[in-house]
Amino acid sequence: MSQENILTVKNLVMHFGGIKALNDVTFDIKRGSVSALIGPNGAGKTTVFNCLTGFYKATGGQIELNAGGRTTSVIKVLGESFQVSDFFSPIAFWSRLKYKMFGGSHLVNRAGLARTFQNIRLFKEMSVVENLLVAQHMRVNRSMFAGILNTKGFRESEEEALQRAFYWLGVVNLTEFANRLAGELSYGQQRRLEIARAMCTNPEIVCLDEPAAGLNPSETEELTSMIRYLRDKHNTTVLLIEHDMGMVMQISDYIVVLDHGEVIAKGGPDDIKSNPKVIAAYLGAEEDEEVSL
């Protein structure tokens, strides 16, 4: 794990009218780490993710992502408007159309950051492999004329996208389901497909929103191994929201704990386990009670 920060969040504030969802949230994420954002329901975890990925425009504070060798501010609203160049790509146009039709973006990758969602947002009426190809529309040669003329560059970019899709299907053990409709997969398989789709965008940091929700112990163990694979084999930084404390303590290098929109603790798993504020807030116990995470 590098000592360099890939993500820096400073004094993040988010208001919804008179409700203060986040108040002065500050933390750093190291490159190559697996970090967790935990806390009781309503603590503000998903709101942080939505600010990171641009679904919300934060009321105040600063978010910096050090990806691609440069530091960029990503504290801005994810635009819904079509870009002119997108109309010259059938794949890009289709994914943008899906955005408008189904509400909210199914695909997020900005400045090297990608995410999954607490509620699965696959294109369930498309095949498994098509879900991964749509995720790569920014990589495919998007020239209308290249597609019409079927140029060598266009064919090569399509072939690369297909190879990348099948690579990630192999990683998540879904190759045999490539031509099945995504909606026909089991819940656990759909969870894995969402992660594969995020990874097809080649992110430097991937945000996983409750990836173990609804999984049985065997599927959770498989997910844990997969997250380690992303970090160890692809040098991908992983930031996850998760309520499965066994998984969090087993896999995390660093943990940030939120309660009522504020950071109440930060540190390694051992520090978090013994922190009385975490025990009181997250488990609903009094600070002097002996409760272990």
ABEGO torsion letter per residue (X at the ends): XBABBABBBBGBBBBBEABBABBGBBBBBBBGBBBBBBEBBGAGAAAAAAAAAGABBBABEBBBBBBGGBBBBABBBBBABBBAAAAABAAAAAAAAAAAAAEEBABBBBGGBBBBBABBBBBAABBAAAAAAAAAAAABBABAAAAAAGBAAAAAAAAAAAAAAAAAAAAAGAAAAAABBAAABBAAAAAAAAAAAAAAAGBABBBBBGAABGBBAAAAAAAAAAAAAAAAAAGBBBBBBBABAAAAAAABABBBBBBGGBBABBEBAAAAAABAAAAAAAAGBBAABBBBX
